[in-house]
Amino acid sequence: MRLDIADLHLFLSVVNAGSITRGAERANLALASASERLRHMEADAGVSLLERRPRGVVATEAGEALAHHARLILRQQAALKGELRDFAAGARGTLHFYANTGALTGFLPSKLAPWLAARPRLYVQLKERTSAEIIKLMVAGLADAGMISDAVENLALEAGLTLQPVAKDHLVLLVPTGHRLTQRRTARLADVLGESFVGLAPGNALQDHIEEKARAASQGAREPVAWRIRMKTFEGLCEMVGHGVGLGIVPQGIARRHQRGHGYRTVALTDDWARRQLCLCFRDWHELPAITRSLLSHLGAQPA
């Protein structure tokens, strides 16, 4: 049988109305056109689908079988349309989003939570990378958008990407109470490289960034920083600093969040790379998937 959706809709309209005339009206077809379609359906099936009576029509046993399957198919079609509308509107699907450590830990949780809660059929895979790595992924076509530091602004602009600042993300030095550096309000990384430090686990994007800057500040020394211990989380790092284990470097928002519980002091880092802004980064706004545009708009991006 060569049935299409319009045929199934017509047949159900006729069966439900008990009349070819009323069924044709419900299907928005002329009576002659509807009658012709029904004759073709029965010819293709090789069996009568409707029993014509003086006061209307009723489905034959074969017609009841067709009506049953027609209802299933039309329900599936409606569900498919709904799902596709969700995809088009950015309410369904899986979104891959790359962000640096500062964005993942300080900015995104509170912003992303209500947006994602309002879209129960949407899944997000957050992937942590350094800002430079995110740009490389976007240049290679492996990422649509990400959240990076403006420290790599020149690299992003050279690659033809759009950057839009949305939040400050300055890095600060954590100093245990009683340490000599608590008397200072500012410091450069090069001035404190002789101190012991608490770091994050190897492979953490922010940790890799700090170690790169430390090597540059020490003029290429292989081990420019003495890491007494490395922690998996910012909270663990802050607790270690609070107990006097060593200094630490974290985003300012993280430092404020844990300062009351662990009692350390903060000293502003004056290095240019430490005075950062978090930026949304993308290539062509109008070519982004709908769900990506929706998220970026929620995070503060403007169409570019």
C-alpha positions as CSV (number, residue, x, y, z in Angstrom):
1,M,0.0,0.0,0.0
2,R,1.2,3.5,-0.9
3,L,-0.3,5.4,2.0
4,D,0.9,8.8,3.1
5,I,0.0,10.8,6.2
6,A,-2.7,12.7,4.5
7,D,-4.4,9.4,3.5
8,L,-4.3,8.2,7.1
9,H,-5.6,11.5,8.4
10,L,-8.5,11.3,5.9
11,F,-9.4,7.7,6.7
12,L,-9.5,8.4,10.5
13,S,-11.6,11.5,9.9
14,V,-14.1,9.5,8.0
15,V,-14.2,6.6,10.5
16,N,-14.6,9.0,13.4
17,A,-17.3,11.0,11.7
18,G,-19.1,7.9,10.4
19,S,-19.5,9.8,7.1
20,I,-17.4,10.4,4.0
21,T,-18.9,13.9,3.6
22,R,-18.2,15.0,7.2
23,G,-14.8,13.2,7.2
24,A,-13.8,15.1,4.1
25,E,-14.7,18.4,5.8
26,R,-12.6,17.5,8.8
27,A,-9.7,16.7,6.6
28,N,-10.2,19.9,4.6
29,L,-10.8,18.1,1.3
30,A,-13.5,18.3,-1.3
31,L,-15.9,15.4,-1.2
32,A,-14.9,14.2,-4.7
33,S,-11.2,14.3,-3.8
34,A,-11.8,12.4,-0.6
35,S,-13.9,9.8,-2.3
36,E,-11.2,9.3,-4.9
37,R,-8.5,8.9,-2.3
38,L,-10.6,6.3,-0.4
39,R,-11.1,4.3,-3.6
40,H,-7.4,4.3,-4.3
41,M,-6.7,3.1,-0.7
42,E,-9.0,0.2,-1.0
43,A,-7.7,-0.7,-4.4
44,D,-4.1,-0.7,-3.1
45,A,-5.2,-2.8,0.0
46,G,-7.1,-5.2,-2.2
47,V,-9.8,-5.3,0.4
48,S,-12.8,-3.1,1.4
49,L,-12.0,-0.7,4.3
50,L,-15.4,0.9,4.6
51,E,-18.9,-0.5,4.6
52,R,-21.2,2.0,2.9
53,R,-24.6,2.3,4.5
54,P,-27.6,4.5,3.8
55,R,-26.8,6.8,6.7
56,G,-23.0,6.8,6.5
57,V,-20.1,4.4,6.7
58,V,-18.4,2.1,9.2
59,A,-15.0,0.5,9.1
60,T,-14.8,-3.1,8.1
61,E,-12.6,-5.5,10.1
62,A,-9.7,-4.5,7.7
63,G,-10.6,-0.9,8.1
64,E,-10.5,-1.2,11.9
65,A,-6.9,-2.6,11.6
66,L,-5.9,0.3,9.4
67,A,-7.5,2.8,11.8
68,H,-5.6,1.3,14.7
69,H,-2.3,1.6,13.0
70,A,-3.2,5.0,11.6
71,R,-3.7,6.4,15.1
72,L,-0.3,5.0,16.2
73,I,1.4,6.5,13.2
74,L,-0.2,9.9,13.6
75,R,0.6,10.0,17.3
76,Q,4.3,9.2,16.5
77,Q,4.3,11.9,13.8
78,A,3.0,14.4,16.3
79,A,5.6,13.3,18.8
80,L,8.3,13.6,16.2
81,K,7.2,17.1,15.3
82,G,7.2,18.1,18.9
83,E,10.8,16.8,19.4
84,L,12.0,18.6,16.3
85,R,10.4,21.8,17.5
86,D,12.2,21.3,20.8
87,F,15.5,20.8,19.0
88,A,14.9,23.9,16.9
89,A,14.0,26.0,20.0
90,G,17.0,24.7,21.9
91,A,14.9,22.8,24.5
92,R,16.1,19.3,23.6
93,G,19.4,17.6,22.7
94,T,22.9,17.4,24.0
95,L,25.1,20.6,24.2
96,H,28.8,20.3,24.4
97,F,30.3,23.4,26.1
98,Y,33.9,24.0,26.9
99,A,35.0,26.3,29.7
100,N,38.2,27.2,31.7
101,T,38.5,26.3,35.4
102,G,37.4,29.8,36.6
103,A,34.2,29.7,34.6
104,L,33.3,26.1,35.6
105,T,33.8,26.7,39.3
106,G,32.8,30.3,39.8
107,F,30.5,31.6,37.1
108,L,28.6,28.8,35.4
109,P,27.0,26.8,38.2
110,S,24.6,29.6,39.4
111,K,23.9,30.8,35.8
112,L,23.5,27.4,34.2
113,A,21.3,25.8,36.9
114,P,18.0,27.7,36.3
115,W,18.4,27.6,32.6
116,L,19.0,23.8,32.5
117,A,16.2,23.2,35.1
118,A,13.7,24.8,32.7
119,R,14.7,22.4,29.9
120,P,14.3,18.9,31.4
121,R,14.9,17.2,28.0
122,L,18.3,19.0,27.4
123,Y,21.6,17.5,28.4
124,V,24.8,19.4,28.8
125,Q,28.4,18.1,28.7
126,L,30.7,20.6,30.4
127,K,34.3,20.0,29.5
128,E,37.2,21.8,31.2
129,R,40.1,23.0,29.1
130,T,42.5,25.9,29.2
131,S,41.5,29.0,27.3
132,A,44.1,28.4,24.7
133,E,43.0,24.8,24.2
134,I,39.4,25.9,23.7
135,I,40.4,28.3,21.0
136,K,42.3,25.5,19.2
137,L,39.2,23.3,19.4
138,M,37.0,26.0,17.9
139,V,39.5,26.7,15.1
140,A,39.6,23.0,14.3
141,G,35.8,22.9,14.2
142,L,35.5,20.6,17.2
143,A,33.6,23.2,19.4
144,D,30.9,25.7,18.7
145,A,31.5,28.0,21.6
146,G,33.2,28.2,25.0
147,M,34.0,30.4,27.9
148,I,37.6,31.6,28.2
149,S,39.8,34.3,29.7
150,D,40.6,37.5,27.9
151,A,44.2,36.7,28.6
152,V,44.1,35.0,25.2
153,E,42.1,37.7,23.5
154,N,44.7,38.3,20.7
155,L,44.8,34.5,19.9
156,A,41.0,34.5,19.6
157,L,40.8,37.5,17.4
158,E,43.5,36.2,15.1
159,A,41.4,33.1,14.7
160,G,38.4,35.2,13.7
161,L,36.4,34.4,16.8
162,T,34.1,36.8,18.7
163,L,34.8,37.5,22.4
164,Q,32.2,39.1,24.7
165,P,33.2,39.7,28.4
166,V,30.6,38.7,30.9
167,A,32.4,38.6,34.3
168,K,35.6,39.4,36.2
169,D,37.8,36.5,37.0
170,H,40.9,38.0,38.7
171,L,43.3,35.5,40.3
172,V,44.4,36.2,43.9
173,L,47.1,34.9,46.1
174,L,46.0,33.1,49.3
175,V,48.2,33.6,52.3
176,P,48.0,31.8,55.7
177,T,47.3,34.0,58.7
178,G,50.6,35.1,60.3
179,H,52.6,34.8,57.1
180,R,54.9,37.8,56.3
181,L,53.0,38.4,53.0
182,T,49.8,39.3,54.9
183,Q,51.3,42.8,55.3
184,R,51.2,43.3,51.6
185,R,48.2,44.3,49.5
186,T,49.6,43.3,46.1
187,A,52.3,41.0,44.8
188,R,53.7,39.6,41.5
189,L,54.1,35.9,41.0
190,A,57.9,36.4,40.4
191,D,58.2,37.8,43.9
192,V,56.8,34.8,45.7
193,L,58.2,31.9,43.7
194,G,60.5,31.0,46.5
195,E,57.6,30.2,48.8
196,S,55.9,26.8,49.2
197,F,52.6,26.4,47.4
198,V,49.4,24.4,47.5
199,G,48.2,23.5,44.0
200,L,45.5,21.7,42.2
201,A,45.9,18.3,40.7
202,P,48.0,18.0,37.5
203,G,45.8,18.3,34.4
204,N,43.6,21.0,35.9
205,A,43.2,23.7,33.3
206,L,43.9,26.6,35.8
207,Q,46.8,24.7,37.3
208,D,48.4,24.2,33.9
209,H,47.9,27.9,33.2
210,I,49.6,29.0,36.5
211,E,52.5,26.6,36.0
212,E,53.1,28.0,32.5
213,K,53.2,31.6,33.9
214,A,55.4,30.5,36.7
215,R,58.0,29.0,34.3
216,A,57.9,32.3,32.3
217,A,58.4,34.3,35.5
218,S,61.3,32.2,36.6
219,Q,62.9,32.5,33.1
220,G,62.3,28.9,32.2
221,A,63.2,27.0,35.3
222,R,62.0,23.4,35.1
223,E,60.5,23.4,38.6
224,P,59.8,27.0,39.4
225,V,57.3,26.3,42.1
226,A,57.6,24.1,45.2
227,W,54.3,22.3,45.4
228,R,53.9,20.9,48.9
229,I,50.7,19.2,48.0
230,R,48.1,19.2,45.3
231,M,44.3,19.0,45.9
232,K,41.4,17.9,43.8
233,T,39.2,20.8,44.7
234,F,39.4,24.5,45.4
235,E,37.9,23.9,48.8
236,G,40.6,21.4,49.7
237,L,43.3,23.9,48.5
238,C,41.8,26.7,50.6
239,E,41.7,24.5,53.7
240,M,45.4,23.6,53.3
241,V,46.3,27.3,53.0
242,G,44.2,28.1,56.0
243,H,46.2,25.6,58.0
244,G,49.5,27.2,56.9
245,V,50.6,24.5,54.5
246,G,51.6,27.0,51.8
247,L,50.4,29.8,49.5
248,G,47.7,29.2,46.8
249,I,46.4,30.9,43.7
250,V,42.6,30.8,43.0
251,P,40.0,33.0,41.3
252,Q,38.8,35.9,43.5
253,G,35.2,34.5,43.8
254,I,36.5,31.2,45.0
255,A,38.7,32.9,47.6
256,R,35.8,34.9,49.0
257,R,33.5,31.8,49.1
258,H,35.9,29.9,51.4
259,Q,37.6,32.6,53.3
260,R,35.3,32.7,56.3
261,G,35.7,29.0,56.9
262,H,39.4,28.8,56.6
263,G,40.7,32.2,57.8
264,Y,43.4,33.0,55.2
265,R,44.2,36.4,53.8
266,T,44.1,37.4,50.1
267,V,46.7,39.4,48.2
268,A,46.0,40.9,44.8
269,L,48.2,39.6,42.0
270,T,49.3,42.5,39.8
271,D,50.5,40.3,36.8
272,D,48.5,41.2,33.7
273,W,47.6,37.5,33.2
274,A,46.0,37.4,36.6
275,R,43.6,40.3,36.1
276,R,41.3,38.5,33.9
277,Q,37.8,38.7,32.5
278,L,35.7,35.7,31.6
279,C,34.5,35.9,28.0
280,L,32.0,34.0,25.9
281,C,33.7,32.9,22.7
282,F,32.1,31.9,19.4
283,R,32.6,32.2,15.7
284,D,29.4,33.0,13.7
285,W,26.3,33.6,15.9
286,H,23.8,32.8,13.1
287,E,25.4,29.5,12.3
288,L,25.4,28.3,15.9
289,P,22.9,25.5,16.9
290,A,19.7,26.9,18.5
291,I,20.5,25.4,21.9
292,T,24.0,27.0,21.9
293,R,22.5,30.4,21.0
294,S,20.0,30.0,23.8
295,L,22.6,29.2,26.4
296,L,25.0,32.0,25.3
297,S,22.1,34.5,25.4
298,H,21.3,33.4,28.9
299,L,24.9,33.8,30.0
300,G,25.0,37.4,28.6
301,A,26.1,37.2,25.0
302,Q,24.6,39.5,22.4
303,P,24.1,38.4,18.7
304,A,27.2,39.5,16.8
